[in-house]
């Protein structure tokens, strides 16, 4: 899965940190454009693509996409 | 940014004016996903009143009308009568719909006109600074009730059932998938569909109703303190009753009745001489 958190839209509310069933997100040192600490999808190998973080992000900052890798 | 939101929002107005962790963004996503699934983007018109919740459709890149306080339902009925082809979505808050627009809710439900009303209930007047609203629960200290509220709250969904709405559902923001399905069913339903969404307001109702300003805590609280109701089931006491509470396909819709009346007039009075 390719997970991106847009730093121009994230407001740092922390819903994605607590709601993710596989605890993919970790609070990072990086700051968004509002000056708050931003989540980072550090454990992205655990992600099973349920899309709950996309639905529950109030600002539409998170995007989860299937990652197609070449097998050869 | 999210690919679905990117296609449906006006990007030059972003970021939204909502506080961090506000539930309105979750309702925005659910509505967009429902419209995207039904492929009805050009046939939807959104009407909203005044308040935080009424800013939800103002960021949509489609037909939107932002009207005066409490009169969103009155404007929406006029729009529906003028353009019956459009599917009209109405976004109101608990103060907008139950307090100042209560009379319009009564008459819209009585007429059973084909609208989809999404009432965002955050238990408080959020935009003006945390005053008591008609939906504030018992024993909550707000700005205008410093001893704690001592009157019973209005339950919006049960009120709409009694007034005669034909599709009534209640969800919280902790149930985003069910909320999306309910909005889809409400758009498809012929008749007034009333969907109450219990939402978190971490700035104002987090302070006075839930006791914590953390939006993640409030979401977990809503999820744990709600029980999903199905027909024939007994409701657990002390929990928020979620689910599709009322669904009735038999009652006639207002525009159908009006058309029937017009044809009756045309056949008896206007064309009466020729018909025999």
Interface residues (C-beta under 8 A of the other chain):
Chain A: X6 X8 X9 X11 X12 X13 X14 X15 X17 X18 X19 X34 X36 X52 X54 X55 X56 X57 X58 X59 X60 X61 X62 X63 X65
Chain B: X1 X2 X3 X4 X5 X6 X9 X14 X15 X16 X18 X19 X20 X21 X22 X23 X24 X25 X26 X28 X29 X30 X33 X173 X176 X177 X202 X214 X215 X216 X219 X220
